[in-house]
Amino acid sequence: MTEVLLVKAKDGRFLECKASGHAEFAEKGKDIVCSAVTILMRTAIEVFLGTGGIKLETDTSCRGYLSFTAGTEKSDSLLKERISTIGDFLKEGFDSLSKEFPQNVTFELKLED
């Protein structure tokens, strides 16, 4: 099972996203559920990387694990809005995926101060 954790601040800001494990929908390399999780996360990372002013930290320390955080160093409302929107994109994508494939993906949204 793939476990996904999305951490957002109570004000809606994106803080962190982590995914680990194999969805076990199909064999490795042919698993559409794992592919869906991966593409959601990689798309978010690519958008963060393509946006100047966003500080991104990623962790791919082992196979089957991906984690990233994003933030800004300056108080820029447009950047903060972009980061929040990407967090909303991830929430909707993972929520939908976990409902469609509940035996393969768990999704947790954690709100922090």
C-alpha positions as CSV (number, residue, x, y, z in Angstrom):
1,M,0.0,0.0,0.0
2,T,1.2,3.5,-0.8
3,E,0.8,5.9,2.1
4,V,0.6,9.6,1.3
5,L,0.8,12.4,3.9
6,L,0.1,16.0,3.0
7,V,0.9,18.6,5.6
8,K,-0.7,22.1,5.4
9,A,-0.8,25.0,7.8
10,K,-4.2,25.8,9.3
11,D,-4.2,28.9,7.1
12,G,-4.0,26.7,4.0
13,R,-0.3,27.0,3.2
14,F,1.4,23.9,1.8
15,L,4.2,22.6,4.1
16,E,5.1,19.1,3.1
17,C,4.1,16.0,1.1
18,K,5.4,12.5,1.6
19,A,4.6,9.2,-0.2
20,S,6.0,5.8,0.6
21,G,5.4,2.2,-0.3
22,H,4.1,0.3,-3.3
23,A,0.5,0.4,-4.2
24,E,0.4,-3.3,-5.1
25,F,-2.2,-2.7,-7.8
26,A,0.0,-4.5,-10.3
27,E,3.6,-5.6,-10.5
28,K,6.4,-2.9,-10.2
29,G,6.8,-1.0,-13.4
30,K,3.2,-1.6,-14.5
31,D,1.3,-0.2,-11.6
32,I,-1.1,2.6,-12.6
33,V,-1.8,3.6,-9.0
34,C,1.9,4.1,-8.2
35,S,2.3,6.0,-11.5
36,A,-0.6,8.3,-10.5
37,V,1.0,9.0,-7.1
38,T,4.3,9.7,-8.8
39,I,3.0,11.9,-11.5
40,L,1.0,14.1,-9.0
41,M,4.1,14.6,-6.9
42,R,6.5,15.1,-9.8
43,T,4.2,17.6,-11.4
44,A,4.0,19.6,-8.2
45,I,7.8,19.5,-7.8
46,E,8.3,20.6,-11.4
47,V,6.0,23.6,-10.9
48,F,7.8,24.5,-7.7
49,L,11.2,24.3,-9.5
50,G,9.9,26.4,-12.4
51,T,8.7,29.2,-10.1
52,G,11.5,31.6,-9.0
53,G,11.5,32.5,-5.4
54,I,10.3,29.2,-4.0
55,K,12.7,27.2,-1.8
56,L,12.2,23.5,-2.5
57,E,13.7,20.6,-0.6
58,T,13.3,17.0,-1.8
59,D,14.2,13.6,-0.3
60,T,14.4,10.5,-2.5
61,S,16.7,8.6,-0.2
62,C,15.3,5.2,-1.1
63,R,13.2,3.5,-3.7
64,G,9.5,3.9,-3.0
65,Y,9.9,7.1,-1.0
66,L,9.5,10.7,-2.1
67,S,9.1,13.7,0.2
68,F,9.3,17.5,-0.4
69,T,8.8,20.8,1.3
70,A,8.3,24.2,-0.3
71,G,8.3,27.7,1.0
72,T,9.4,31.3,0.4
73,E,12.2,33.3,1.9
74,K,10.4,36.6,1.4
75,S,6.9,37.8,2.0
76,D,5.5,37.6,-1.5
77,S,1.7,37.1,-1.6
78,L,1.8,35.8,-5.2
79,L,4.3,33.1,-4.3
80,K,2.4,32.1,-1.2
81,E,-0.8,31.8,-3.2
82,R,1.0,29.6,-5.8
83,I,2.3,27.3,-3.1
84,S,-1.2,27.1,-1.5
85,T,-2.7,26.3,-4.9
86,I,-0.3,23.5,-5.5
87,G,-1.1,22.1,-2.1
88,D,-4.8,22.2,-3.0
89,F,-4.0,20.4,-6.3
90,L,-2.2,17.6,-4.3
91,K,-5.0,17.4,-1.8
92,E,-7.7,16.9,-4.5
93,G,-5.6,14.5,-6.5
94,F,-4.7,12.2,-3.5
95,D,-8.1,12.4,-2.0
96,S,-9.6,11.2,-5.3
97,L,-7.0,8.5,-5.8
98,S,-7.5,7.1,-2.3
99,K,-11.3,7.0,-2.8
100,E,-11.0,5.2,-6.1
101,F,-8.3,2.8,-5.0
102,P,-8.8,2.4,-1.2
103,Q,-7.0,-0.9,-1.1
104,N,-3.9,0.6,-2.7
105,V,-3.5,4.2,-1.4
106,T,-4.1,5.8,2.0
107,F,-4.2,9.6,2.2
108,E,-3.9,11.7,5.3
109,L,-4.2,15.5,5.5
110,K,-2.5,16.9,8.5
111,L,-3.1,20.5,9.6
112,E,-0.4,22.2,11.7
113,D,-0.1,25.6,13.3
